[in-house]
Amino acid sequence: FLIIFFSERFFSFHHHDAPHDNNNPQDDDSQDDRQKLIAESRKYRRRAQEAEARLSELQSRSGGEQGLAELRRLGEQAGQYERLVSELTERHAADLAEAEQRADAFAAQLQKVVGADRLKSALAARGVTRVDQAAYLLDRHVRVELADGKPAVIVVDAEGEPILAGGDPDRPLALEQFVEAWLAAEGAHFLPPSGDVGSGAYKGASPEAVDMAELEADPARRYAFIREHGSDEYLRRLGRWKRRQAARK
């Protein structure tokens, strides 16, 4: 600023005090140059003063150099917090996606194990011999949901809506009722010829003693028993076994 000041004073002094020839055009050009230089120096000095004033105002508001350093530190911390939040958000989204995948896998497994087992049991109990083929056709009508922590089988229509018994919204159609209605109509060809399965034993065979607990735990053995001895024999033994279990409690 001192250089600008003395330069301005120097040019002002020569402009006002130094003699010059009014008839010399070079003097006029020199005078114009000096005036331009003085104007430029004043302009830059004014800008510098404005910048100093702004800096002083900022320092007074923030507590001087220490306040500015604190502002910079807080700004850096804010940037770190933003990065941390971004990382946590991405990690949380990944965890949610993984949890949803596990839930979908569990639902699929539940549908495969519980839904298929109960559907095949209902078909076999009514004398169907080609259980797997019939179950394949009806699988889309069976949905498994958790109710009070236990799997519950729900019969649904082609749109996925629950089928109701008699149109009563409080009475969903039982799986056994659905299978029975299907076998009485389009699924009738899955039933064996008359006399193959019915009351009593199949083809005159005498059912041997069987552990019903093991039979219930093994769907393959259960289907084989029903095919060999008939659904009535299976249901008779199942009812007797359940009554014994209830009496023991």
QUIMO-V91803 format. One record per helix or strand of 3 or more residues. SS is the DSSP state (H for helix, E for strand). FROM is the first residue (numbers start at 1). TO is the last residue. If there is no record, write none. Layout:
# QUIMO-V91803
ss=SS from=FROM to=TO
ss=SS from=FROM to=TO
This chain:
# QUIMO-V91803
ss=H from=2 to=17
ss=H from=25 to=62
ss=H from=64 to=125
ss=H from=131 to=141
ss=E from=142 to=147
ss=E from=150 to=156
ss=H from=175 to=183
ss=H from=188 to=190
ss=H from=202 to=204
ss=H from=212 to=217
ss=H from=219 to=229
ss=H from=231 to=248
